[in-house]
Amino acid sequence: MKKLVCGVDLGGTKINTGIMDSDGNILYNVKVPTEADKGPQHVINNIKKSIIDSLKNTKLEIDQIAGIGIGAPGPLNADSGVVECPPNLPGWIDIHLVDILKQEFNTEIKLNNDANAAALAEHLFGAGQGIDDMVYVTVSTGIGGGAIIGGKLYNGANSNAAEIGHHSINFDGPRWCNCGNPGCLESYASGTSLVKFAKKYIESGRDTILKNIPMDELKAENIFDAAKSGDELALKLIENEAFYLGVGIVNIMAFYNPKRIIIGGGLSSQWDVLYDKMMKTVKDRALKPNREICDVVKAKLGGDVGLIGAAALVL
Ligand SMILES: [Zn+2]
């Protein structure tokens, strides 16, 4: 018989909660604003309400589901169920989220990092099906990751493994990521960093059609659009973006020797623009046996990957 599980994808701006069956089908989901600025207690109440709403709309009682899985921003501890101090959830310091929710919901409750949950989702239901050694990387405003090793989600010693975004690709790089590691992958290749590099060039007087966009409205997608229309600076920025991602992939191949690397997140929508350039760097730099065994593919699951992954934590 199919199991039913509840998933909660807790993000800095919205909470996506729903009921999923063990084949990865979402039966119902609801998105509510996180309202993170109102503090942890308020956010926890929003989570509770969204779980109750999901059960109500699928006419389920709590004892009819196999459990509740929560994907949350790190750092957190999956074993103790404690959210430690995520930068995008102000006031959250050592919140015992699993214990708090257990007082309300009498079922198994599991917590993990949102990128780890997404990796599990792609492994079970997406581009990583049947692949026991794979790494998932999400590239959007930040860069996160999750590793499946020997068919199992690898958490590390305290649930912070595969922080792909914060390994250094230039030890002397910019210090604009709050992880504290100058020149980490995120500080070069995230959507946010792409925009930062663009602004630096524009401020230094480079001629580009990007100048026509108010600086505080400039987004990564504007740069991709400008590159498509042949803008020289935008083309250069995209070339760099693909190179930095390629360097990150080379390192992942060396760290994990995966059979597949799956790239998701907002910037993966530019797959056709980035892929060849990215793979040129991989071909030039990766260890041959590691490169030959591994393919690099686009993620399959869309915007609900976080919810699917969270729910999958209790499967
Ligand atoms: Zn960083």
py3Dmol code that shows the C-alpha trace and the ligand (Angstrom):
import py3Dmol

protein = """\
ATOM      1  CA  MET A   1       0.000   0.000   0.000  1.00  0.00           C
ATOM      2  CA  LYS A   2       1.159   3.506  -0.762  1.00  0.00           C
ATOM      3  CA  LYS A   3       2.369   5.535   2.191  1.00  0.00           C
ATOM      4  CA  LEU A   4       1.301   9.134   2.625  1.00  0.00           C
ATOM      5  CA  VAL A   5       3.676  11.691   4.085  1.00  0.00           C
ATOM      6  CA  CYS A   6       3.642  15.395   4.853  1.00  0.00           C
ATOM      7  CA  GLY A   7       6.441  17.676   3.652  1.00  0.00           C
ATOM      8  CA  VAL A   8       7.311  21.202   4.777  1.00  0.00           C
ATOM      9  CA  ASP A   9       9.739  23.265   2.692  1.00  0.00           C
ATOM     10  CA  LEU A  10      10.650  26.140   4.990  1.00  0.00           C
ATOM     11  CA  GLY A  11      12.221  29.022   3.074  1.00  0.00           C
ATOM     12  CA  GLY A  12      13.153  32.586   3.987  1.00  0.00           C
ATOM     13  CA  THR A  13      10.179  34.028   2.082  1.00  0.00           C
ATOM     14  CA  LYS A  14       7.636  31.216   1.805  1.00  0.00           C
ATOM     15  CA  ILE A  15       6.619  27.908   3.342  1.00  0.00           C
ATOM     16  CA  ASN A  16       5.489  25.211   0.894  1.00  0.00           C
ATOM     17  CA  THR A  17       3.642  22.424   2.715  1.00  0.00           C
ATOM     18  CA  GLY A  18       1.806  19.432   1.304  1.00  0.00           C
ATOM     19  CA  ILE A  19       0.882  15.780   1.291  1.00  0.00           C
ATOM     20  CA  MET A  20       2.787  13.370  -0.962  1.00  0.00           C
ATOM     21  CA  ASP A  21       2.434   9.664  -1.682  1.00  0.00           C
ATOM     22  CA  SER A  22       5.395   7.277  -1.707  1.00  0.00           C
ATOM     23  CA  ASP A  23       5.629   7.527  -5.522  1.00  0.00           C
ATOM     24  CA  GLY A  24       6.425  11.234  -5.240  1.00  0.00           C
ATOM     25  CA  ASN A  25       2.989  12.500  -6.306  1.00  0.00           C
ATOM     26  CA  ILE A  26       1.865  15.642  -4.518  1.00  0.00           C
ATOM     27  CA  LEU A  27      -1.806  15.238  -3.568  1.00  0.00           C
ATOM     28  CA  TYR A  28      -2.182  18.719  -2.149  1.00  0.00           C
ATOM     29  CA  ASN A  29       0.076  21.631  -1.297  1.00  0.00           C
ATOM     30  CA  VAL A  30      -0.249  25.143   0.042  1.00  0.00           C
ATOM     31  CA  LYS A  31       2.208  28.036  -0.082  1.00  0.00           C
ATOM     32  CA  VAL A  32       2.102  30.628   2.677  1.00  0.00           C
ATOM     33  CA  PRO A  33       4.415  33.568   3.402  1.00  0.00           C
ATOM     34  CA  THR A  34       7.064  32.736   6.040  1.00  0.00           C
ATOM     35  CA  GLU A  35       6.902  36.238   7.577  1.00  0.00           C
ATOM     36  CA  ALA A  36      10.377  35.592   8.965  1.00  0.00           C
ATOM     37  CA  ASP A  37      10.655  39.177  10.251  1.00  0.00           C
ATOM     38  CA  LYS A  38       7.953  38.407  12.842  1.00  0.00           C
ATOM     39  CA  GLY A  39      10.235  35.953  14.635  1.00  0.00           C
ATOM     40  CA  PRO A  40      10.461  32.200  15.225  1.00  0.00           C
ATOM     41  CA  GLN A  41       7.206  31.728  17.182  1.00  0.00           C
ATOM     42  CA  HIS A  42       5.183  33.351  14.402  1.00  0.00           C
ATOM     43  CA  VAL A  43       6.910  31.268  11.709  1.00  0.00           C
ATOM     44  CA  ILE A  44       6.350  28.074  13.714  1.00  0.00           C
ATOM     45  CA  ASN A  45       2.649  28.937  13.959  1.00  0.00           C
ATOM     46  CA  ASN A  46       2.569  29.417  10.165  1.00  0.00           C
ATOM     47  CA  ILE A  47       4.168  25.971   9.755  1.00  0.00           C
ATOM     48  CA  LYS A  48       1.611  24.371  12.105  1.00  0.00           C
ATOM     49  CA  LYS A  49      -1.302  26.041  10.306  1.00  0.00           C
ATOM     50  CA  SER A  50      -0.020  24.882   6.908  1.00  0.00           C
ATOM     51  CA  ILE A  51       0.268  21.277   8.148  1.00  0.00           C
ATOM     52  CA  ILE A  52      -3.252  21.357   9.610  1.00  0.00           C
ATOM     53  CA  ASP A  53      -4.538  22.885   6.352  1.00  0.00           C
ATOM     54  CA  SER A  54      -2.848  20.137   4.288  1.00  0.00           C
ATOM     55  CA  LEU A  55      -4.347  17.364   6.441  1.00  0.00           C
ATOM     56  CA  LYS A  56      -7.782  18.978   6.330  1.00  0.00           C
ATOM     57  CA  ASN A  57      -7.807  19.381   2.558  1.00  0.00           C
ATOM     58  CA  THR A  58      -6.811  15.754   1.985  1.00  0.00           C
ATOM     59  CA  LYS A  59      -9.254  14.569   4.679  1.00  0.00           C
ATOM     60  CA  LEU A  60      -6.464  12.881   6.595  1.00  0.00           C
ATOM     61  CA  GLU A  61      -5.952  12.412  10.321  1.00  0.00           C
ATOM     62  CA  ILE A  62      -2.426  12.635  11.706  1.00  0.00           C
ATOM     63  CA  ASP A  63      -2.328   8.833  12.310  1.00  0.00           C
ATOM     64  CA  GLN A  64      -2.999   8.204   8.605  1.00  0.00           C
ATOM     65  CA  ILE A  65       0.331   9.690   7.505  1.00  0.00           C
ATOM     66  CA  ALA A  66       3.735   8.064   7.994  1.00  0.00           C
ATOM     67  CA  GLY A  67       5.318  11.269   9.273  1.00  0.00           C
ATOM     68  CA  ILE A  68       6.288  14.873   8.625  1.00  0.00           C
ATOM     69  CA  GLY A  69       9.546  15.868   6.934  1.00  0.00           C
ATOM     70  CA  ILE A  70      10.911  19.392   7.122  1.00  0.00           C
ATOM     71  CA  GLY A  71      13.508  20.906   4.823  1.00  0.00           C
ATOM     72  CA  ALA A  72      14.946  24.077   6.369  1.00  0.00           C
ATOM     73  CA  PRO A  73      17.845  26.424   5.692  1.00  0.00           C
ATOM     74  CA  GLY A  74      21.068  25.419   7.454  1.00  0.00           C
ATOM     75  CA  PRO A  75      23.018  25.308   9.588  1.00  0.00           C
ATOM     76  CA  LEU A  76      20.932  22.781  11.469  1.00  0.00           C
ATOM     77  CA  ASN A  77      21.344  19.427  13.172  1.00  0.00           C
ATOM     78  CA  ALA A  78      19.287  16.676  11.594  1.00  0.00           C
ATOM     79  CA  ASP A  79      19.895  14.218  14.475  1.00  0.00           C
ATOM     80  CA  SER A  80      18.699  16.524  17.241  1.00  0.00           C
ATOM     81  CA  GLY A  81      16.099  18.311  15.073  1.00  0.00           C
ATOM     82  CA  VAL A  82      17.532  21.715  15.944  1.00  0.00           C
ATOM     83  CA  VAL A  83      17.639  24.677  13.540  1.00  0.00           C
ATOM     84  CA  GLU A  84      20.843  26.423  14.588  1.00  0.00           C
ATOM     85  CA  CYS A  85      21.231  29.899  13.075  1.00  0.00           C
ATOM     86  CA  PRO A  86      20.122  30.271   9.420  1.00  0.00           C
ATOM     87  CA  PRO A  87      21.040  33.745   8.088  1.00  0.00           C
ATOM     88  CA  ASN A  88      17.668  34.186   6.334  1.00  0.00           C
ATOM     89  CA  LEU A  89      15.544  33.360   9.415  1.00  0.00           C
ATOM     90  CA  PRO A  90      16.265  36.185  11.880  1.00  0.00           C
ATOM     91  CA  GLY A  91      16.048  35.262  15.570  1.00  0.00           C
ATOM     92  CA  TRP A  92      16.326  31.527  14.943  1.00  0.00           C
ATOM     93  CA  ILE A  93      19.051  30.425  17.331  1.00  0.00           C
ATOM     94  CA  ASP A  94      19.003  26.769  18.374  1.00  0.00           C
ATOM     95  CA  ILE A  95      15.280  26.298  17.807  1.00  0.00           C
ATOM     96  CA  HIS A  96      14.239  22.720  18.691  1.00  0.00           C
ATOM     97  CA  LEU A  97      11.827  22.585  15.775  1.00  0.00           C
ATOM     98  CA  VAL A  98      11.205  18.819  15.802  1.00  0.00           C
ATOM     99  CA  ASP A  99      10.459  18.741  19.571  1.00  0.00           C
ATOM    100  CA  ILE A 100       8.160  21.767  19.261  1.00  0.00           C
ATOM    101  CA  LEU A 101       6.157  20.228  16.410  1.00  0.00           C
ATOM    102  CA  LYS A 102       5.990  16.854  18.192  1.00  0.00           C
ATOM    103  CA  GLN A 103       3.978  18.515  20.966  1.00  0.00           C
ATOM    104  CA  GLU A 104       1.290  19.206  18.371  1.00  0.00           C
ATOM    105  CA  PHE A 105       1.613  16.326  15.906  1.00  0.00           C
ATOM    106  CA  ASN A 106       1.901  12.774  17.219  1.00  0.00           C
ATOM    107  CA  THR A 107       3.917  11.254  14.363  1.00  0.00           C
ATOM    108  CA  GLU A 108       7.499  10.751  13.216  1.00  0.00           C
ATOM    109  CA  ILE A 109       9.093  14.126  12.382  1.00  0.00           C
ATOM    110  CA  LYS A 110      12.378  14.567  10.535  1.00  0.00           C
ATOM    111  CA  LEU A 111      14.413  17.660   9.786  1.00  0.00           C
ATOM    112  CA  ASN A 112      17.169  18.191   7.253  1.00  0.00           C
ATOM    113  CA  ASN A 113      18.927  20.883   5.284  1.00  0.00           C
ATOM    114  CA  ASP A 114      16.838  22.074   2.303  1.00  0.00           C
ATOM    115  CA  ALA A 115      19.571  21.296  -0.245  1.00  0.00           C
ATOM    116  CA  ASN A 116      20.046  17.805   1.237  1.00  0.00           C
ATOM    117  CA  ALA A 117      16.298  17.261   0.964  1.00  0.00           C
ATOM    118  CA  ALA A 118      16.346  18.409  -2.678  1.00  0.00           C
ATOM    119  CA  ALA A 119      19.202  15.978  -3.393  1.00  0.00           C
ATOM    120  CA  LEU A 120      17.111  13.155  -1.953  1.00  0.00           C
ATOM    121  CA  ALA A 121      14.129  14.241  -4.071  1.00  0.00           C
ATOM    122  CA  GLU A 122      16.161  14.163  -7.304  1.00  0.00           C
ATOM    123  CA  HIS A 123      17.628  10.790  -6.272  1.00  0.00           C
ATOM    124  CA  LEU A 124      14.259   9.169  -5.590  1.00  0.00           C
ATOM    125  CA  PHE A 125      12.004  10.840  -8.155  1.00  0.00           C
ATOM    126  CA  GLY A 126      14.059  13.025 -10.506  1.00  0.00           C
ATOM    127  CA  ALA A 127      17.248  13.039 -12.578  1.00  0.00           C
ATOM    128  CA  GLY A 128      19.113  10.807 -10.112  1.00  0.00           C
ATOM    129  CA  GLN A 129      16.808   7.802 -10.121  1.00  0.00           C
ATOM    130  CA  GLY A 130      18.811   4.584  -9.919  1.00  0.00           C
ATOM    131  CA  ILE A 131      22.097   6.509  -9.393  1.00  0.00           C
ATOM    132  CA  ASP A 132      23.626   5.540  -6.044  1.00  0.00           C
ATOM    133  CA  ASP A 133      26.506   8.038  -6.097  1.00  0.00           C
ATOM    134  CA  MET A 134      25.385  11.497  -7.070  1.00  0.00           C
ATOM    135  CA  VAL A 135      25.732  15.111  -6.039  1.00  0.00           C
ATOM    136  CA  TYR A 136      23.006  17.705  -6.384  1.00  0.00           C
ATOM    137  CA  VAL A 137      23.905  21.373  -6.695  1.00  0.00           C
ATOM    138  CA  THR A 138      21.402  24.198  -6.624  1.00  0.00           C
ATOM    139  CA  VAL A 139      22.511  27.473  -8.193  1.00  0.00           C
ATOM    140  CA  SER A 140      20.257  30.463  -7.608  1.00  0.00           C
ATOM    141  CA  THR A 141      20.694  33.468  -5.302  1.00  0.00           C
ATOM    142  CA  GLY A 142      23.024  31.188  -3.306  1.00  0.00           C
ATOM    143  CA  ILE A 143      24.627  27.814  -4.003  1.00  0.00           C
ATOM    144  CA  GLY A 144      23.751  24.709  -1.995  1.00  0.00           C
ATOM    145  CA  GLY A 145      24.328  21.022  -2.380  1.00  0.00           C
ATOM    146  CA  GLY A 146      23.566  17.531  -1.204  1.00  0.00           C
ATOM    147  CA  ALA A 147      25.339  14.218  -1.738  1.00  0.00           C
ATOM    148  CA  ILE A 148      23.918  10.726  -2.104  1.00  0.00           C
ATOM    149  CA  ILE A 149      26.637   8.173  -1.358  1.00  0.00           C
ATOM    150  CA  GLY A 150      26.003   4.464  -1.786  1.00  0.00           C
ATOM    151  CA  GLY A 151      22.303   5.176  -2.238  1.00  0.00           C
ATOM    152  CA  LYS A 152      22.017   7.126   1.014  1.00  0.00           C
ATOM    153  CA  LEU A 153      21.842  10.812   1.800  1.00  0.00           C
ATOM    154  CA  TYR A 154      25.199  11.757   3.336  1.00  0.00           C
ATOM    155  CA  ASN A 155      24.730  14.151   6.262  1.00  0.00           C
ATOM    156  CA  GLY A 156      28.286  14.331   7.590  1.00  0.00           C
ATOM    157  CA  ALA A 157      29.217  14.546  11.276  1.00  0.00           C
ATOM    158  CA  ASN A 158      26.677  17.258  12.156  1.00  0.00           C
ATOM    159  CA  SER A 159      24.434  17.551   9.084  1.00  0.00           C
ATOM    160  CA  ASN A 160      26.529  20.083   7.175  1.00  0.00           C
ATOM    161  CA  ALA A 161      28.111  17.898   4.484  1.00  0.00           C
ATOM    162  CA  ALA A 162      28.152  18.954   0.838  1.00  0.00           C
ATOM    163  CA  GLU A 163      28.158  22.693   1.505  1.00  0.00           C
ATOM    164  CA  ILE A 164      29.267  22.949  -2.113  1.00  0.00           C
ATOM    165  CA  GLY A 165      28.684  26.707  -2.245  1.00  0.00           C
ATOM    166  CA  HIS A 166      31.274  27.470   0.401  1.00  0.00           C
ATOM    167  CA  HIS A 167      34.321  25.601  -0.789  1.00  0.00           C
ATOM    168  CA  SER A 168      36.986  27.984  -1.976  1.00  0.00           C
ATOM    169  CA  ILE A 169      37.713  28.302  -5.699  1.00  0.00           C
ATOM    170  CA  ASN A 170      40.045  31.286  -5.115  1.00  0.00           C
ATOM    171  CA  PHE A 171      41.680  31.622  -1.696  1.00  0.00           C
ATOM    172  CA  ASP A 172      42.253  35.312  -2.398  1.00  0.00           C
ATOM    173  CA  GLY A 173      38.763  36.017  -3.727  1.00  0.00           C
ATOM    174  CA  PRO A 174      36.068  38.524  -2.732  1.00  0.00           C
ATOM    175  CA  ARG A 175      34.801  38.532   0.860  1.00  0.00           C
ATOM    176  CA  TRP A 176      31.154  39.147   0.064  1.00  0.00           C
ATOM    177  CA  CYS A 177      29.715  35.779   1.160  1.00  0.00           C
ATOM    178  CA  ASN A 178      28.701  35.645   4.823  1.00  0.00           C
ATOM    179  CA  CYS A 179      30.116  32.105   5.215  1.00  0.00           C
ATOM    180  CA  GLY A 180      33.463  33.718   6.024  1.00  0.00           C
ATOM    181  CA  ASN A 181      35.456  31.987   3.270  1.00  0.00           C
ATOM    182  CA  PRO A 182      36.755  34.514   0.734  1.00  0.00           C
ATOM    183  CA  GLY A 183      36.460  33.292  -2.838  1.00  0.00           C
ATOM    184  CA  CYS A 184      33.999  30.485  -2.111  1.00  0.00           C
ATOM    185  CA  LEU A 185      32.085  29.085  -5.103  1.00  0.00           C
ATOM    186  CA  GLU A 186      28.946  31.004  -4.090  1.00  0.00           C
ATOM    187  CA  SER A 187      30.871  34.292  -4.053  1.00  0.00           C
ATOM    188  CA  TYR A 188      31.788  33.676  -7.710  1.00  0.00           C
ATOM    189  CA  ALA A 189      29.007  31.666  -9.326  1.00  0.00           C
ATOM    190  CA  SER A 190      25.694  32.405  -7.575  1.00  0.00           C
ATOM    191  CA  GLY A 191      23.096  34.595  -9.282  1.00  0.00           C
ATOM    192  CA  THR A 192      23.774  37.230  -6.634  1.00  0.00           C
ATOM    193  CA  SER A 193      27.499  37.236  -7.411  1.00  0.00           C
ATOM    194  CA  LEU A 194      26.872  37.386 -11.165  1.00  0.00           C
ATOM    195  CA  VAL A 195      24.930  40.604 -10.547  1.00  0.00           C
ATOM    196  CA  LYS A 196      27.662  41.921  -8.212  1.00  0.00           C
ATOM    197  CA  PHE A 197      30.332  41.409 -10.881  1.00  0.00           C
ATOM    198  CA  ALA A 198      28.093  43.152 -13.448  1.00  0.00           C
ATOM    199  CA  LYS A 199      27.663  46.155 -11.153  1.00  0.00           C
ATOM    200  CA  LYS A 200      31.413  46.400 -10.577  1.00  0.00           C
ATOM    201  CA  TYR A 201      32.042  46.592 -14.324  1.00  0.00           C
ATOM    202  CA  ILE A 202      29.217  49.088 -14.860  1.00  0.00           C
ATOM    203  CA  GLU A 203      30.504  51.305 -12.025  1.00  0.00           C
ATOM    204  CA  SER A 204      33.953  51.269 -13.599  1.00  0.00           C
ATOM    205  CA  GLY A 205      32.409  52.751 -16.741  1.00  0.00           C
ATOM    206  CA  ARG A 206      32.095  49.751 -19.068  1.00  0.00           C
ATOM    207  CA  ASP A 207      29.754  50.305 -21.981  1.00  0.00           C
ATOM    208  CA  THR A 208      26.810  47.894 -21.875  1.00  0.00           C
ATOM    209  CA  ILE A 209      23.050  47.870 -22.419  1.00  0.00           C
ATOM    210  CA  LEU A 210      22.771  46.786 -18.765  1.00  0.00           C
ATOM    211  CA  LYS A 211      23.372  50.463 -17.891  1.00  0.00           C
ATOM    212  CA  ASN A 212      19.747  51.116 -18.905  1.00  0.00           C
ATOM    213  CA  ILE A 213      18.464  49.045 -15.971  1.00  0.00           C
ATOM    214  CA  PRO A 214      18.359  50.778 -12.561  1.00  0.00           C
ATOM    215  CA  MET A 215      21.201  49.194 -10.567  1.00  0.00           C
ATOM    216  CA  ASP A 216      18.990  48.090  -7.663  1.00  0.00           C
ATOM    217  CA  GLU A 217      16.697  46.257 -10.094  1.00  0.00           C
ATOM    218  CA  LEU A 218      19.427  44.404 -11.995  1.00  0.00           C
ATOM    219  CA  LYS A 219      18.882  40.622 -11.919  1.00  0.00           C
ATOM    220  CA  ALA A 220      20.825  37.631 -13.227  1.00  0.00           C
ATOM    221  CA  GLU A 221      18.219  37.046 -15.938  1.00  0.00           C
ATOM    222  CA  ASN A 222      18.824  40.568 -17.323  1.00  0.00           C
ATOM    223  CA  ILE A 223      22.449  39.604 -17.868  1.00  0.00           C
ATOM    224  CA  PHE A 224      21.469  36.400 -19.704  1.00  0.00           C
ATOM    225  CA  ASP A 225      19.024  38.403 -21.859  1.00  0.00           C
ATOM    226  CA  ALA A 226      21.687  41.003 -22.662  1.00  0.00           C
ATOM    227  CA  ALA A 227      24.127  38.230 -23.615  1.00  0.00           C
ATOM    228  CA  LYS A 228      21.549  36.788 -26.033  1.00  0.00           C
ATOM    229  CA  SER A 229      21.318  40.159 -27.750  1.00  0.00           C
ATOM    230  CA  GLY A 230      25.094  40.187 -28.158  1.00  0.00           C
ATOM    231  CA  ASP A 231      26.106  42.621 -25.408  1.00  0.00           C
ATOM    232  CA  GLU A 232      29.841  42.239 -24.981  1.00  0.00           C
ATOM    233  CA  LEU A 233      30.036  42.720 -21.222  1.00  0.00           C
ATOM    234  CA  ALA A 234      27.095  40.344 -20.619  1.00  0.00           C
ATOM    235  CA  LEU A 235      28.743  37.708 -22.844  1.00  0.00           C
ATOM    236  CA  LYS A 236      31.953  38.050 -20.829  1.00  0.00           C
ATOM    237  CA  LEU A 237      30.049  37.724 -17.532  1.00  0.00           C
ATOM    238  CA  ILE A 238      28.252  34.566 -18.727  1.00  0.00           C
ATOM    239  CA  GLU A 239      31.542  33.122 -19.970  1.00  0.00           C
ATOM    240  CA  ASN A 240      32.993  33.695 -16.481  1.00  0.00           C
ATOM    241  CA  GLU A 241      29.879  32.296 -14.778  1.00  0.00           C
ATOM    242  CA  ALA A 242      30.146  29.057 -16.772  1.00  0.00           C
ATOM    243  CA  PHE A 243      33.878  28.856 -16.021  1.00  0.00           C
ATOM    244  CA  TYR A 244      33.373  29.258 -12.259  1.00  0.00           C
ATOM    245  CA  LEU A 245      30.639  26.607 -12.271  1.00  0.00           C
ATOM    246  CA  GLY A 246      32.951  24.358 -14.271  1.00  0.00           C
ATOM    247  CA  VAL A 247      35.691  24.761 -11.641  1.00  0.00           C
ATOM    248  CA  GLY A 248      33.143  23.872  -8.944  1.00  0.00           C
ATOM    249  CA  ILE A 249      32.149  20.744 -10.865  1.00  0.00           C
ATOM    250  CA  VAL A 250      35.809  19.718 -11.273  1.00  0.00           C
ATOM    251  CA  ASN A 251      36.202  19.911  -7.488  1.00  0.00           C
ATOM    252  CA  ILE A 252      32.988  17.968  -6.826  1.00  0.00           C
ATOM    253  CA  MET A 253      34.255  15.225  -9.140  1.00  0.00           C
ATOM    254  CA  ALA A 254      37.491  15.102  -7.117  1.00  0.00           C
ATOM    255  CA  PHE A 255      35.755  15.151  -3.705  1.00  0.00           C
ATOM    256  CA  TYR A 256      33.006  12.612  -4.305  1.00  0.00           C
ATOM    257  CA  ASN A 257      33.753  10.698  -7.534  1.00  0.00           C
ATOM    258  CA  PRO A 258      30.025  10.715  -8.344  1.00  0.00           C
ATOM    259  CA  LYS A 259      28.364   8.977 -11.277  1.00  0.00           C
ATOM    260  CA  ARG A 260      26.154  11.978 -11.840  1.00  0.00           C
ATOM    261  CA  ILE A 261      26.091  15.663 -10.910  1.00  0.00           C
ATOM    262  CA  ILE A 262      22.652  17.248 -11.072  1.00  0.00           C
ATOM    263  CA  ILE A 263      22.333  21.026 -11.346  1.00  0.00           C
ATOM    264  CA  GLY A 264      19.111  22.695 -10.227  1.00  0.00           C
ATOM    265  CA  GLY A 265      18.025  26.113  -9.012  1.00  0.00           C
ATOM    266  CA  GLY A 266      17.111  29.277 -10.921  1.00  0.00           C
ATOM    267  CA  LEU A 267      20.246  29.465 -13.054  1.00  0.00           C
ATOM    268  CA  SER A 268      19.711  25.931 -14.393  1.00  0.00           C
ATOM    269  CA  SER A 269      16.977  27.450 -16.572  1.00  0.00           C
ATOM    270  CA  GLN A 270      19.924  28.848 -18.611  1.00  0.00           C
ATOM    271  CA  TRP A 271      21.207  25.313 -19.205  1.00  0.00           C
ATOM    272  CA  ASP A 272      21.619  25.665 -22.982  1.00  0.00           C
ATOM    273  CA  VAL A 273      23.691  28.822 -22.567  1.00  0.00           C
ATOM    274  CA  LEU A 274      25.929  27.465 -19.812  1.00  0.00           C
ATOM    275  CA  TYR A 275      26.390  23.749 -20.501  1.00  0.00           C
ATOM    276  CA  ASP A 276      29.031  23.649 -23.268  1.00  0.00           C
ATOM    277  CA  LYS A 277      31.152  26.374 -21.696  1.00  0.00           C
ATOM    278  CA  MET A 278      30.936  24.713 -18.278  1.00  0.00           C
ATOM    279  CA  MET A 279      31.889  21.318 -19.657  1.00  0.00           C
ATOM    280  CA  LYS A 280      34.876  22.753 -21.520  1.00  0.00           C
ATOM    281  CA  THR A 281      36.388  23.677 -18.151  1.00  0.00           C
ATOM    282  CA  VAL A 282      35.514  20.229 -16.807  1.00  0.00           C
ATOM    283  CA  LYS A 283      37.225  18.585 -19.779  1.00  0.00           C
ATOM    284  CA  ASP A 284      40.318  20.772 -19.374  1.00  0.00           C
ATOM    285  CA  ARG A 285      40.706  20.297 -15.630  1.00  0.00           C
ATOM    286  CA  ALA A 286      38.971  17.268 -14.087  1.00  0.00           C
ATOM    287  CA  LEU A 287      40.787  14.048 -13.285  1.00  0.00           C
ATOM    288  CA  LYS A 288      40.210  11.811 -16.300  1.00  0.00           C
ATOM    289  CA  PRO A 289      38.693   8.719 -14.586  1.00  0.00           C
ATOM    290  CA  ASN A 290      36.454  10.927 -12.398  1.00  0.00           C
ATOM    291  CA  ARG A 291      35.303  12.890 -15.431  1.00  0.00           C
ATOM    292  CA  GLU A 292      34.707   9.874 -17.655  1.00  0.00           C
ATOM    293  CA  ILE A 293      32.419   8.087 -15.189  1.00  0.00           C
ATOM    294  CA  CYS A 294      30.311  11.163 -14.454  1.00  0.00           C
ATOM    295  CA  ASP A 295      27.643  12.975 -16.428  1.00  0.00           C
ATOM    296  CA  VAL A 296      26.398  16.452 -15.581  1.00  0.00           C
ATOM    297  CA  VAL A 297      22.667  16.919 -16.093  1.00  0.00           C
ATOM    298  CA  LYS A 298      19.926  19.406 -15.399  1.00  0.00           C
ATOM    299  CA  ALA A 299      17.589  18.739 -12.474  1.00  0.00           C
ATOM    300  CA  LYS A 300      14.243  17.205 -13.373  1.00  0.00           C
ATOM    301  CA  LEU A 301      11.988  18.311 -10.541  1.00  0.00           C
ATOM    302  CA  GLY A 302      10.709  21.864 -10.687  1.00  0.00           C
ATOM    303  CA  GLY A 303       9.752  24.373  -8.033  1.00  0.00           C
ATOM    304  CA  ASP A 304       8.350  21.748  -5.654  1.00  0.00           C
ATOM    305  CA  VAL A 305      11.689  19.903  -5.328  1.00  0.00           C
ATOM    306  CA  GLY A 306      12.087  21.200  -1.757  1.00  0.00           C
ATOM    307  CA  LEU A 307       8.654  19.974  -0.735  1.00  0.00           C
ATOM    308  CA  ILE A 308       9.156  16.568  -2.385  1.00  0.00           C
ATOM    309  CA  GLY A 309      12.559  16.221  -0.684  1.00  0.00           C
ATOM    310  CA  ALA A 310      11.202  17.239   2.716  1.00  0.00           C
ATOM    311  CA  ALA A 311       8.376  14.704   2.458  1.00  0.00           C
ATOM    312  CA  ALA A 312      10.841  12.046   1.240  1.00  0.00           C
ATOM    313  CA  LEU A 313      12.812  12.401   4.498  1.00  0.00           C
ATOM    314  CA  VAL A 314      10.181  10.247   6.228  1.00  0.00           C
ATOM    315  CA  LEU A 315       9.776   7.643   3.461  1.00  0.00           C
TER     316      LEU A 315
END
"""
ligand_1 = """\
1
ZN
Zn 30.462 31.228 0.990
"""
view = py3Dmol.view(width=600, height=400)
view.addModel(protein, "pdb")
view.setStyle({"model": 0}, {"cartoon": {"style": "trace"}})
view.addModel(ligand_1, "xyz")
view.setStyle({"model": 1}, {"stick": {}})
view.zoomTo()
view.show()
